Amino acid sequence: MLKRRLSVFAIGLAVVTGCTAMDPQSAARQQAETYYGRPYDQLNAQEKMRLENHLAGQSNIAWRTDAQVASGVGRFLQGVGVLILSAKH
């Protein structure tokens, strides 16, 4: 049950972070107030590009982190399975 929950969580997190990587402009429109204190439409071209690049970079970092966590969980579960199997014999 825990393994299933972790899988669903990892997939959900990957989907949410993937949205920013695919459409950084939409994410920038939503986050402009947080980063610059004014709406996206009031930013100059350089600020817009900087914000979009920053958000896309954050998304890519999240993708790599998700992959590393999933890989680590997989290795852990594989090791636990080997230990249980060897304990039964």
N, CA, C and O atoms as a CHARMM CRD file, in Angstrom:
* protein
*
  356
    1    1 MET  N      0.81900  -1.18900   0.00000 PROA 1      0.00000
    2    1 MET  CA     0.00000   0.00000   0.00000 PROA 1      0.00000
    3    1 MET  C      0.86900   1.26200   0.00000 PROA 1      0.00000
    4    1 MET  O      0.58300   2.22000  -0.71800 PROA 1      0.00000
    5    2 LEU  N      1.93900   1.25300   0.81700 PROA 2      0.00000
    6    2 LEU  CA     2.84100   2.39300   0.87700 PROA 2      0.00000
    7    2 LEU  C      3.53400   2.59900  -0.46500 PROA 2      0.00000
    8    2 LEU  O      3.71200   3.72900  -0.92000 PROA 2      0.00000
    9    3 LYS  N      3.91900   1.49800  -1.08600 PROA 3      0.00000
   10    3 LYS  CA     4.59200   1.58800  -2.38700 PROA 3      0.00000
   11    3 LYS  C      3.66400   2.22500  -3.41500 PROA 3      0.00000
   12    3 LYS  O      4.10200   3.03700  -4.23000 PROA 3      0.00000
   13    4 ARG  N      2.40200   1.86500  -3.37800 PROA 4      0.00000
   14    4 ARG  CA     1.43500   2.42500  -4.32500 PROA 4      0.00000
   15    4 ARG  C      1.26000   3.93000  -4.08100 PROA 4      0.00000
   16    4 ARG  O      1.20100   4.71600  -5.02600 PROA 4      0.00000
   17    5 ARG  N      1.18000   4.31700  -2.81800 PROA 5      0.00000
   18    5 ARG  CA     1.02500   5.73600  -2.49100 PROA 5      0.00000
   19    5 ARG  C      2.23900   6.54100  -2.95200 PROA 5      0.00000
   20    5 ARG  O      2.10200   7.63700  -3.49400 PROA 5      0.00000
   21    6 LEU  N      3.43500   5.97600  -2.72600 PROA 6      0.00000
   22    6 LEU  CA     4.64300   6.66300  -3.17100 PROA 6      0.00000
   23    6 LEU  C      4.66900   6.80100  -4.69100 PROA 6      0.00000
   24    6 LEU  O      5.07500   7.83800  -5.21600 PROA 6      0.00000
   25    7 SER  N      4.24300   5.77400  -5.38300 PROA 7      0.00000
   26    7 SER  CA     4.20900   5.82500  -6.84900 PROA 7      0.00000
   27    7 SER  C      3.23700   6.89200  -7.33300 PROA 7      0.00000
   28    7 SER  O      3.55800   7.67900  -8.22300 PROA 7      0.00000
   29    8 VAL  N      2.06200   6.91200  -6.74900 PROA 8      0.00000
   30    8 VAL  CA     1.05500   7.90700  -7.14500 PROA 8      0.00000
   31    8 VAL  C      1.56500   9.30600  -6.84000 PROA 8      0.00000
   32    8 VAL  O      1.39700  10.21900  -7.64900 PROA 8      0.00000
   33    9 PHE  N      2.18500   9.48200  -5.68500 PROA 9      0.00000
   34    9 PHE  CA     2.73700  10.79500  -5.32200 PROA 9      0.00000
   35    9 PHE  C      3.81800  11.23100  -6.30100 PROA 9      0.00000
   36    9 PHE  O      3.82300  12.37700  -6.74900 PROA 9      0.00000
   37   10 ALA  N      4.73100  10.33000  -6.63500 PROA 10     0.00000
   38   10 ALA  CA     5.81900  10.66400  -7.56400 PROA 10     0.00000
   39   10 ALA  C      5.28200  11.01500  -8.94700 PROA 10     0.00000
   40   10 ALA  O      5.75500  11.96000  -9.57900 PROA 10     0.00000
   41   11 ILE  N      4.31000  10.26500  -9.40800 PROA 11     0.00000
   42   11 ILE  CA     3.72700  10.54300 -10.72900 PROA 11     0.00000
   43   11 ILE  C      2.99100  11.87800 -10.70900 PROA 11     0.00000
   44   11 ILE  O      3.11800  12.67200 -11.64000 PROA 11     0.00000
   45   12 GLY  N      2.22800  12.12500  -9.65800 PROA 12     0.00000
   46   12 GLY  CA     1.50700  13.39800  -9.54100 PROA 12     0.00000
   47   12 GLY  C      2.45800  14.57900  -9.49200 PROA 12     0.00000
   48   12 GLY  O      2.21400  15.60200 -10.13100 PROA 12     0.00000
   49   13 LEU  N      3.53000  14.44600  -8.74400 PROA 13     0.00000
   50   13 LEU  CA     4.52000  15.51200  -8.65500 PROA 13     0.00000
   51   13 LEU  C      5.19900  15.73400 -10.00200 PROA 13     0.00000
   52   13 LEU  O      5.45200  16.87300 -10.39400 PROA 13     0.00000
   53   14 ALA  N      5.48900  14.66300 -10.69700 PROA 14     0.00000
   54   14 ALA  CA     6.12100  14.77000 -12.02000 PROA 14     0.00000
   55   14 ALA  C      5.20300  15.46900 -13.01300 PROA 14     0.00000
   56   14 ALA  O      5.65800  16.28200 -13.81800 PROA 14     0.00000
   57   15 VAL  N      3.92000  15.15800 -12.95800 PROA 15     0.00000
   58   15 VAL  CA     2.96500  15.79900 -13.87500 PROA 15     0.00000
   59   15 VAL  C      2.86500  17.28300 -13.58900 PROA 15     0.00000
   60   15 VAL  O      2.86200  18.09500 -14.51400 PROA 15     0.00000
   61   16 VAL  N      2.78400  17.64700 -12.31700 PROA 16     0.00000
   62   16 VAL  CA     2.66400  19.06300 -11.94600 PROA 16     0.00000
   63   16 VAL  C      3.92200  19.83000 -12.34600 PROA 16     0.00000
   64   16 VAL  O      3.82400  20.92200 -12.90500 PROA 16     0.00000
   65   17 THR  N      5.08500  19.28000 -12.07000 PROA 17     0.00000
   66   17 THR  CA     6.32000  19.97400 -12.42800 PROA 17     0.00000
   67   17 THR  C      6.53900  19.96800 -13.93200 PROA 17     0.00000
   68   17 THR  O      7.14800  20.89200 -14.47000 PROA 17     0.00000
   69   18 GLY  N      6.06000  18.96000 -14.60600 PROA 18     0.00000
   70   18 GLY  CA     6.21000  18.88500 -16.04900 PROA 18     0.00000
   71   18 GLY  C      5.44200  19.97000 -16.76000 PROA 18     0.00000
   72   18 GLY  O      5.84400  20.39700 -17.84300 PROA 18     0.00000
   73   19 CYS  N      4.36300  20.42400 -16.19200 PROA 19     0.00000
   74   19 CYS  CA     3.56000  21.47400 -16.81100 PROA 19     0.00000
   75   19 CYS  C      4.36500  22.75800 -16.97100 PROA 19     0.00000
   76   19 CYS  O      4.23300  23.43900 -17.98800 PROA 19     0.00000
   77   20 THR  N      5.18000  23.09500 -16.00600 PROA 20     0.00000
   78   20 THR  CA     5.98500  24.30700 -16.09000 PROA 20     0.00000
   79   20 THR  C      7.03600  24.18500 -17.17900 PROA 20     0.00000
   80   20 THR  O      7.29200  25.14300 -17.90700 PROA 20     0.00000
   81   21 ALA  N      7.64000  23.02000 -17.29500 PROA 21     0.00000
   82   21 ALA  CA     8.67000  22.82900 -18.31800 PROA 21     0.00000
   83   21 ALA  C      8.07400  22.92700 -19.71300 PROA 21     0.00000
   84   21 ALA  O      8.73500  23.40400 -20.63500 PROA 21     0.00000
   85   22 MET  N      6.85000  22.48700 -19.87800 PROA 22     0.00000
   86   22 MET  CA     6.22100  22.51100 -21.19000 PROA 22     0.00000
   87   22 MET  C      5.66400  23.88200 -21.54900 PROA 22     0.00000
   88   22 MET  O      5.59600  24.22700 -22.72800 PROA 22     0.00000
   89   23 ASP  N      5.26700  24.66500 -20.56300 PROA 23     0.00000
   90   23 ASP  CA     4.66100  25.97100 -20.82100 PROA 23     0.00000
   91   23 ASP  C      5.12400  26.98900 -19.77600 PROA 23     0.00000
   92   23 ASP  O      4.34200  27.38900 -18.91500 PROA 23     0.00000
   93   24 PRO  N      6.38500  27.40900 -19.84700 PROA 24     0.00000
   94   24 PRO  CA     6.90200  28.31900 -18.82500 PROA 24     0.00000
   95   24 PRO  C      6.23700  29.69600 -18.83300 PROA 24     0.00000
   96   24 PRO  O      6.23300  30.38700 -17.81400 PROA 24     0.00000
   97   25 GLN  N      5.67700  30.09700 -19.97000 PROA 25     0.00000
   98   25 GLN  CA     5.04900  31.41500 -20.02600 PROA 25     0.00000
   99   25 GLN  C      3.80600  31.47100 -19.13600 PROA 25     0.00000
  100   25 GLN  O      3.57400  32.47100 -18.45700 PROA 25     0.00000
  101   26 SER  N      3.01400  30.41200 -19.13800 PROA 26     0.00000
  102   26 SER  CA     1.83000  30.38000 -18.26500 PROA 26     0.00000
  103   26 SER  C      2.22600  30.42600 -16.79900 PROA 26     0.00000
  104   26 SER  O      1.60900  31.12500 -15.99600 PROA 26     0.00000
  105   27 ALA  N      3.26300  29.67000 -16.46200 PROA 27     0.00000
  106   27 ALA  CA     3.74100  29.69800 -15.08500 PROA 27     0.00000
  107   27 ALA  C      4.27800  31.08100 -14.73400 PROA 27     0.00000
  108   27 ALA  O      4.07600  31.56300 -13.61900 PROA 27     0.00000
  109   28 ALA  N      4.96000  31.71900 -15.67900 PROA 28     0.00000
  110   28 ALA  CA     5.49600  33.06000 -15.43800 PROA 28     0.00000
  111   28 ALA  C      4.37500  34.06600 -15.23100 PROA 28     0.00000
  112   28 ALA  O      4.49400  34.96800 -14.40100 PROA 28     0.00000
  113   29 ARG  N      3.28900  33.91800 -15.97900 PROA 29     0.00000
  114   29 ARG  CA     2.14100  34.82400 -15.80600 PROA 29     0.00000
  115   29 ARG  C      1.58500  34.70800 -14.37900 PROA 29     0.00000
  116   29 ARG  O      1.18900  35.70400 -13.77400 PROA 29     0.00000
  117   30 GLN  N      1.56400  33.48400 -13.85800 PROA 30     0.00000
  118   30 GLN  CA     1.02300  33.26800 -12.51000 PROA 30     0.00000
  119   30 GLN  C      1.99300  33.73500 -11.42600 PROA 30     0.00000
  120   30 GLN  O      1.56100  34.18900 -10.36600 PROA 30     0.00000
  121   31 GLN  N      3.29600  33.63000 -11.67700 PROA 31     0.00000
  122   31 GLN  CA     4.29400  33.90200 -10.63700 PROA 31     0.00000
  123   31 GLN  C      4.90700  35.29200 -10.70300 PROA 31     0.00000
  124   31 GLN  O      5.69300  35.64700  -9.82400 PROA 31     0.00000
  125   32 ALA  N      4.57900  36.08700 -11.70600 PROA 32     0.00000
  126   32 ALA  CA     5.20700  37.39800 -11.88400 PROA 32     0.00000
  127   32 ALA  C      5.03700  38.29100 -10.64900 PROA 32     0.00000
  128   32 ALA  O      5.97800  38.96900 -10.23700 PROA 32     0.00000
  129   33 GLU  N      3.85900  38.28900 -10.07400 PROA 33     0.00000
  130   33 GLU  CA     3.61100  39.11600  -8.87100 PROA 33     0.00000
  131   33 GLU  C      4.53700  38.70600  -7.73100 PROA 33     0.00000
  132   33 GLU  O      5.03200  39.55900  -6.99500 PROA 33     0.00000
  133   34 THR  N      4.77100  37.41800  -7.58400 PROA 34     0.00000
  134   34 THR  CA     5.61900  36.91400  -6.50700 PROA 34     0.00000
  135   34 THR  C      7.07100  37.33300  -6.71100 PROA 34     0.00000
  136   34 THR  O      7.74100  37.73400  -5.75900 PROA 34     0.00000
  137   35 TYR  N      7.55500  37.24500  -7.93000 PROA 35     0.00000
  138   35 TYR  CA     8.95800  37.52500  -8.20500 PROA 35     0.00000
  139   35 TYR  C      9.26500  39.01600  -8.37900 PROA 35     0.00000
  140   35 TYR  O     10.28200  39.50900  -7.89100 PROA 35     0.00000
  141   36 TYR  N      8.38300  39.71800  -9.07200 PROA 36     0.00000
  142   36 TYR  CA     8.66000  41.12200  -9.40000 PROA 36     0.00000
  143   36 TYR  C      7.70200  42.11700  -8.74800 PROA 36     0.00000
  144   36 TYR  O      7.95500  43.32100  -8.78900 PROA 36     0.00000
  145   37 GLY  N      6.63100  41.65100  -8.15900 PROA 37     0.00000
  146   37 GLY  CA     5.70200  42.54300  -7.49200 PROA 37     0.00000
  147   37 GLY  C      4.78500  43.30200  -8.43500 PROA 37     0.00000
  148   37 GLY  O      4.14500  44.27500  -8.03700 PROA 37     0.00000
  149   38 ARG  N      4.72100  42.85900  -9.67900 PROA 38     0.00000
  150   38 ARG  CA     3.80600  43.49000 -10.64200 PROA 38     0.00000
  151   38 ARG  C      3.36600  42.44200 -11.66200 PROA 38     0.00000
  152   38 ARG  O      4.02100  41.41100 -11.82000 PROA 38     0.00000
  153   39 PRO  N      2.26200  42.70400 -12.35000 PROA 39     0.00000
  154   39 PRO  CA     1.73400  41.71300 -13.30300 PROA 39     0.00000
  155   39 PRO  C      2.71000  41.41900 -14.44700 PROA 39     0.00000
  156   39 PRO  O      3.57400  42.23300 -14.77400 PROA 39     0.00000
  157   40 TYR  N      2.55200  40.26500 -15.02800 PROA 40     0.00000
  158   40 TYR  CA     3.39800  39.80800 -16.13500 PROA 40     0.00000
  159   40 TYR  C      3.38500  40.79800 -17.29300 PROA 40     0.00000
  160   40 TYR  O      4.42000  41.04200 -17.91400 PROA 40     0.00000
  161   41 ASP  N      2.23200  41.36300 -17.58300 PROA 41     0.00000
  162   41 ASP  CA     2.10300  42.28800 -18.71600 PROA 41     0.00000
  163   41 ASP  C      2.91400  43.57400 -18.52200 PROA 41     0.00000
  164   41 ASP  O      3.21000  44.26700 -19.49600 PROA 41     0.00000
  165   42 GLN  N      3.27100  43.89600 -17.29100 PROA 42     0.00000
  166   42 GLN  CA     4.04600  45.10800 -17.02300 PROA 42     0.00000
  167   42 GLN  C      5.55700  44.86200 -17.00600 PROA 42     0.00000
  168   42 GLN  O      6.33500  45.80200 -16.84200 PROA 42     0.00000
  169   43 LEU  N      5.97100  43.61000 -17.17400 PROA 43     0.00000
  170   43 LEU  CA     7.40300  43.30700 -17.19900 PROA 43     0.00000
  171   43 LEU  C      7.97000  43.60900 -18.57200 PROA 43     0.00000
  172   43 LEU  O      7.26800  43.49200 -19.57700 PROA 43     0.00000
  173   44 ASN  N      9.25300  44.00100 -18.62300 PROA 44     0.00000
  174   44 ASN  CA     9.87800  44.18500 -19.92700 PROA 44     0.00000
  175   44 ASN  C     10.30500  42.81300 -20.47000 PROA 44     0.00000
  176   44 ASN  O     10.23100  41.81600 -19.75200 PROA 44     0.00000
  177   45 ALA  N     10.73900  42.76000 -21.69900 PROA 45     0.00000
  178   45 ALA  CA    11.05400  41.48900 -22.35700 PROA 45     0.00000
  179   45 ALA  C     12.15100  40.71900 -21.61800 PROA 45     0.00000
  180   45 ALA  O     12.08000  39.49500 -21.49800 PROA 45     0.00000
  181   46 GLN  N     13.15700  41.42900 -21.12700 PROA 46     0.00000
  182   46 GLN  CA    14.25200  40.76200 -20.41700 PROA 46     0.00000
  183   46 GLN  C     13.76300  40.13200 -19.11100 PROA 46     0.00000
  184   46 GLN  O     14.15800  39.01500 -18.77600 PROA 46     0.00000
  185   47 GLU  N     12.92500  40.82800 -18.39000 PROA 47     0.00000
  186   47 GLU  CA    12.38100  40.28700 -17.13700 PROA 47     0.00000
  187   47 GLU  C     11.49800  39.06600 -17.40400 PROA 47     0.00000
  188   47 GLU  O     11.55600  38.07700 -16.67500 PROA 47     0.00000
  189   48 LYS  N     10.68600  39.14700 -18.45300 PROA 48     0.00000
  190   48 LYS  CA     9.83300  38.01300 -18.80700 PROA 48     0.00000
  191   48 LYS  C     10.67600  36.78400 -19.12600 PROA 48     0.00000
  192   48 LYS  O     10.39800  35.68400 -18.64800 PROA 48     0.00000
  193   49 MET  N     11.71800  36.98700 -19.94800 PROA 49     0.00000
  194   49 MET  CA    12.57400  35.86600 -20.33700 PROA 49     0.00000
  195   49 MET  C     13.31900  35.29700 -19.13500 PROA 49     0.00000
  196   49 MET  O     13.44100  34.08100 -18.99100 PROA 49     0.00000
  197   50 ARG  N     13.81500  36.17800 -18.27800 PROA 50     0.00000
  198   50 ARG  CA    14.53500  35.72200 -17.08800 PROA 50     0.00000
  199   50 ARG  C     13.62100  34.89200 -16.18400 PROA 50     0.00000
  200   50 ARG  O     14.03000  33.84900 -15.67400 PROA 50     0.00000
  201   51 LEU  N     12.39700  35.35300 -15.98900 PROA 51     0.00000
  202   51 LEU  CA    11.44700  34.62900 -15.14700 PROA 51     0.00000
  203   51 LEU  C     11.07100  33.28700 -15.76500 PROA 51     0.00000
  204   51 LEU  O     11.02700  32.27500 -15.06500 PROA 51     0.00000
  205   52 GLU  N     10.80000  33.26900 -17.06400 PROA 52     0.00000
  206   52 GLU  CA    10.45000  32.01700 -17.73200 PROA 52     0.00000
  207   52 GLU  C     11.60800  31.02200 -17.65900 PROA 52     0.00000
  208   52 GLU  O     11.39400  29.83800 -17.40000 PROA 52     0.00000
  209   53 ASN  N     12.82900  31.49700 -17.88700 PROA 53     0.00000
  210   53 ASN  CA    13.99400  30.61000 -17.80600 PROA 53     0.00000
  211   53 ASN  C     14.18700  30.07700 -16.39400 PROA 53     0.00000
  212   53 ASN  O     14.50700  28.90400 -16.20200 PROA 53     0.00000
  213   54 HSD  N     13.99100  30.94700 -15.40800 PROA 54     0.00000
  214   54 HSD  CA    14.13400  30.51200 -14.01200 PROA 54     0.00000
  215   54 HSD  C     13.10700  29.42900 -13.67000 PROA 54     0.00000
  216   54 HSD  O     13.45400  28.40800 -13.07700 PROA 54     0.00000
  217   55 LEU  N     11.85600  29.65100 -14.04100 PROA 55     0.00000
  218   55 LEU  CA    10.80700  28.67800 -13.72000 PROA 55     0.00000
  219   55 LEU  C     11.01200  27.36400 -14.46800 PROA 55     0.00000
  220   55 LEU  O     10.78100  26.29100 -13.91000 PROA 55     0.00000
  221   56 ALA  N     11.44600  27.44100 -15.73000 PROA 56     0.00000
  222   56 ALA  CA    11.72500  26.22100 -16.48500 PROA 56     0.00000
  223   56 ALA  C     12.89200  25.46500 -15.85300 PROA 56     0.00000
  224   56 ALA  O     12.87400  24.23600 -15.78100 PROA 56     0.00000
  225   57 GLY  N     13.90400  26.20100 -15.39600 PROA 57     0.00000
  226   57 GLY  CA    15.04000  25.55500 -14.72400 PROA 57     0.00000
  227   57 GLY  C     14.61800  24.87800 -13.43300 PROA 57     0.00000
  228   57 GLY  O     15.06800  23.77100 -13.13800 PROA 57     0.00000
  229   58 GLN  N     13.76300  25.52900 -12.66400 PROA 58     0.00000
  230   58 GLN  CA    13.25500  24.92800 -11.42900 PROA 58     0.00000
  231   58 GLN  C     12.48200  23.64900 -11.74100 PROA 58     0.00000
  232   58 GLN  O     12.58200  22.65800 -11.01900 PROA 58     0.00000
  233   59 SER  N     11.71600  23.68600 -12.81800 PROA 59     0.00000
  234   59 SER  CA    10.94500  22.51400 -13.21800 PROA 59     0.00000
  235   59 SER  C     11.87600  21.36300 -13.58900 PROA 59     0.00000
  236   59 SER  O     11.63300  20.21600 -13.21500 PROA 59     0.00000
  237   60 ASN  N     12.93800  21.67300 -14.32200 PROA 60     0.00000
  238   60 ASN  CA    13.88700  20.63000 -14.71300 PROA 60     0.00000
  239   60 ASN  C     14.58800  20.02800 -13.50100 PROA 60     0.00000
  240   60 ASN  O     14.83600  18.82400 -13.45600 PROA 60     0.00000
  241   61 ILE  N     14.90400  20.86300 -12.52400 PROA 61     0.00000
  242   61 ILE  CA    15.51500  20.35900 -11.28800 PROA 61     0.00000
  243   61 ILE  C     14.54400  19.40900 -10.58700 PROA 61     0.00000
  244   61 ILE  O     14.94500  18.35900 -10.08500 PROA 61     0.00000
  245   62 ALA  N     13.27600  19.78400 -10.55700 PROA 62     0.00000
  246   62 ALA  CA    12.27100  18.92600  -9.92300 PROA 62     0.00000
  247   62 ALA  C     12.15000  17.59400 -10.65100 PROA 62     0.00000
  248   62 ALA  O     12.00800  16.55300 -10.01100 PROA 62     0.00000
  249   63 TRP  N     12.20500  17.61100 -11.98600 PROA 63     0.00000
  250   63 TRP  CA    12.16100  16.35900 -12.75300 PROA 63     0.00000
  251   63 TRP  C     13.32300  15.45700 -12.38100 PROA 63     0.00000
  252   63 TRP  O     13.13300  14.26200 -12.15500 PROA 63     0.00000
  253   64 ARG  N     14.54100  16.02300 -12.31300 PROA 64     0.00000
  254   64 ARG  CA    15.71300  15.21500 -11.96700 PROA 64     0.00000
  255   64 ARG  C     15.58200  14.67000 -10.54900 PROA 64     0.00000
  256   64 ARG  O     15.92500  13.51600 -10.29200 PROA 64     0.00000
  257   65 THR  N     15.08800  15.49700  -9.62700 PROA 65     0.00000
  258   65 THR  CA    14.90800  15.04600  -8.24900 PROA 65     0.00000
  259   65 THR  C     13.89700  13.91100  -8.18100 PROA 65     0.00000
  260   65 THR  O     14.12100  12.92300  -7.48200 PROA 65     0.00000
  261   66 ASP  N     12.78000  14.04300  -8.90400 PROA 66     0.00000
  262   66 ASP  CA    11.77700  12.97100  -8.93700 PROA 66     0.00000
  263   66 ASP  C     12.38800  11.67800  -9.44100 PROA 66     0.00000
  264   66 ASP  O     12.14000  10.60800  -8.88500 PROA 66     0.00000
  265   67 ALA  N     13.18700  11.77700 -10.49700 PROA 67     0.00000
  266   67 ALA  CA    13.81200  10.58200 -11.06300 PROA 67     0.00000
  267   67 ALA  C     14.78800   9.95700 -10.06900 PROA 67     0.00000
  268   67 ALA  O     14.84400   8.73400  -9.94400 PROA 67     0.00000
  269   68 GLN  N     15.54400  10.77400  -9.37300 PROA 68     0.00000
  270   68 GLN  CA    16.48500  10.25700  -8.39300 PROA 68     0.00000
  271   68 GLN  C     15.75700   9.59300  -7.22700 PROA 68     0.00000
  272   68 GLN  O     16.17500   8.53400  -6.75800 PROA 68     0.00000
  273   69 VAL  N     14.68300  10.20000  -6.76300 PROA 69     0.00000
  274   69 VAL  CA    13.90700   9.62500  -5.66000 PROA 69     0.00000
  275   69 VAL  C     13.28400   8.30200  -6.09800 PROA 69     0.00000
  276   69 VAL  O     13.35100   7.31400  -5.36700 PROA 69     0.00000
  277   70 ALA  N     12.68400   8.28000  -7.27600 PROA 70     0.00000
  278   70 ALA  CA    12.06700   7.03900  -7.76900 PROA 70     0.00000
  279   70 ALA  C     13.10700   5.94500  -7.91900 PROA 70     0.00000
  280   70 ALA  O     12.85200   4.79100  -7.57600 PROA 70     0.00000
  281   71 SER  N     14.26600   6.29500  -8.42300 PROA 71     0.00000
  282   71 SER  CA    15.33700   5.31900  -8.57600 PROA 71     0.00000
  283   71 SER  C     15.79400   4.79700  -7.21600 PROA 71     0.00000
  284   71 SER  O     15.99600   3.59500  -7.04000 PROA 71     0.00000
  285   72 GLY  N     15.95400   5.70700  -6.26100 PROA 72     0.00000
  286   72 GLY  CA    16.36400   5.29700  -4.91500 PROA 72     0.00000
  287   72 GLY  C     15.33900   4.40600  -4.24400 PROA 72     0.00000
  288   72 GLY  O     15.69900   3.42400  -3.59500 PROA 72     0.00000
  289   73 VAL  N     14.06600   4.73600  -4.39300 PROA 73     0.00000
  290   73 VAL  CA    12.99900   3.90300  -3.82000 PROA 73     0.00000
  291   73 VAL  C     13.00600   2.53200  -4.47300 PROA 73     0.00000
  292   73 VAL  O     12.83500   1.51800  -3.79600 PROA 73     0.00000
  293   74 GLY  N     13.20000   2.49600  -5.77400 PROA 74     0.00000
  294   74 GLY  CA    13.25400   1.21900  -6.48300 PROA 74     0.00000
  295   74 GLY  C     14.40800   0.35100  -6.00600 PROA 74     0.00000
  296   74 GLY  O     14.23600  -0.84900  -5.79200 PROA 74     0.00000
  297   75 ARG  N     15.57700   0.94400  -5.83800 PROA 75     0.00000
  298   75 ARG  CA    16.74400   0.19100  -5.33700 PROA 75     0.00000
  299   75 ARG  C     16.49500  -0.30300  -3.92000 PROA 75     0.00000
  300   75 ARG  O     16.82900  -1.43900  -3.58200 PROA 75     0.00000
  301   76 PHE  N     15.90300   0.55900  -3.09000 PROA 76     0.00000
  302   76 PHE  CA    15.61000   0.16800  -1.71100 PROA 76     0.00000
  303   76 PHE  C     14.65400  -1.01700  -1.67600 PROA 76     0.00000
  304   76 PHE  O     14.89200  -1.99500  -0.96900 PROA 76     0.00000
  305   77 LEU  N     13.56900  -0.92300  -2.44400 PROA 77     0.00000
  306   77 LEU  CA    12.58300  -2.00700  -2.45800 PROA 77     0.00000
  307   77 LEU  C     13.17700  -3.28900  -3.02700 PROA 77     0.00000
  308   77 LEU  O     12.84000  -4.38400  -2.57600 PROA 77     0.00000
  309   78 GLN  N     14.04800  -3.15900  -4.00300 PROA 78     0.00000
  310   78 GLN  CA    14.71700  -4.33500  -4.55800 PROA 78     0.00000
  311   78 GLN  C     15.59200  -4.97900  -3.48800 PROA 78     0.00000
  312   78 GLN  O     15.60700  -6.20200  -3.34600 PROA 78     0.00000
  313   79 GLY  N     16.32300  -4.15100  -2.73100 PROA 79     0.00000
  314   79 GLY  CA    17.16900  -4.68500  -1.66800 PROA 79     0.00000
  315   79 GLY  C     16.36300  -5.35200  -0.57100 PROA 79     0.00000
  316   79 GLY  O     16.75800  -6.39500  -0.05200 PROA 79     0.00000
  317   80 VAL  N     15.22600  -4.75100  -0.21200 PROA 80     0.00000
  318   80 VAL  CA    14.35700  -5.33500   0.81000 PROA 80     0.00000
  319   80 VAL  C     13.81800  -6.68000   0.31400 PROA 80     0.00000
  320   80 VAL  O     13.75100  -7.64900   1.06900 PROA 80     0.00000
  321   81 GLY  N     13.43700  -6.72300  -0.95700 PROA 81     0.00000
  322   81 GLY  CA    12.94200  -7.97900  -1.52700 PROA 81     0.00000
  323   81 GLY  C     13.98900  -9.07600  -1.48800 PROA 81     0.00000
  324   81 GLY  O     13.67100 -10.22800  -1.19200 PROA 81     0.00000
  325   82 VAL  N     15.22600  -8.73400  -1.78300 PROA 82     0.00000
  326   82 VAL  CA    16.31200  -9.71800  -1.74000 PROA 82     0.00000
  327   82 VAL  C     16.51600 -10.20200  -0.30600 PROA 82     0.00000
  328   82 VAL  O     16.69900 -11.39800  -0.07900 PROA 82     0.00000
  329   83 LEU  N     16.48800  -9.29300   0.65600 PROA 83     0.00000
  330   83 LEU  CA    16.66600  -9.68500   2.05800 PROA 83     0.00000
  331   83 LEU  C     15.52400 -10.58800   2.53200 PROA 83     0.00000
  332   83 LEU  O     15.76300 -11.57000   3.23500 PROA 83     0.00000
  333   84 ILE  N     14.30600 -10.26600   2.15600 PROA 84     0.00000
  334   84 ILE  CA    13.17500 -11.10600   2.56700 PROA 84     0.00000
  335   84 ILE  C     13.26300 -12.47500   1.92000 PROA 84     0.00000
  336   84 ILE  O     13.01500 -13.49300   2.56500 PROA 84     0.00000
  337   85 LEU  N     13.61200 -12.49600   0.65800 PROA 85     0.00000
  338   85 LEU  CA    13.74200 -13.76800  -0.04700 PROA 85     0.00000
  339   85 LEU  C     14.84500 -14.61900   0.56800 PROA 85     0.00000
  340   85 LEU  O     14.66600 -15.82300   0.74900 PROA 85     0.00000
  341   86 SER  N     15.97800 -14.01200   0.89100 PROA 86     0.00000
  342   86 SER  CA    17.06200 -14.77900   1.49100 PROA 86     0.00000
  343   86 SER  C     16.73200 -15.21900   2.90900 PROA 86     0.00000
  344   86 SER  O     17.22200 -16.26100   3.34700 PROA 86     0.00000
  345   87 ALA  N     15.92800 -14.47100   3.63600 PROA 87     0.00000
  346   87 ALA  CA    15.53700 -14.84300   4.98900 PROA 87     0.00000
  347   87 ALA  C     14.58400 -16.03000   4.97900 PROA 87     0.00000
  348   87 ALA  O     14.56400 -16.82600   5.91800 PROA 87     0.00000
  349   88 LYS  N     13.79100 -16.14600   3.90700 PROA 88     0.00000
  350   88 LYS  CA    12.85700 -17.27600   3.81000 PROA 88     0.00000
  351   88 LYS  C     13.58400 -18.57700   3.54500 PROA 88     0.00000
  352   88 LYS  O     13.09600 -19.64800   3.90500 PROA 88     0.00000
  353   89 HSD  N     14.75000 -18.49500   2.91700 PROA 89     0.00000
  354   89 HSD  CA    15.49300 -19.73200   2.58500 PROA 89     0.00000
  355   89 HSD  C     16.45900 -19.99500   3.63500 PROA 89     0.00000
  356   89 HSD  O     17.19300 -20.98100   3.56600 PROA 89     0.00000
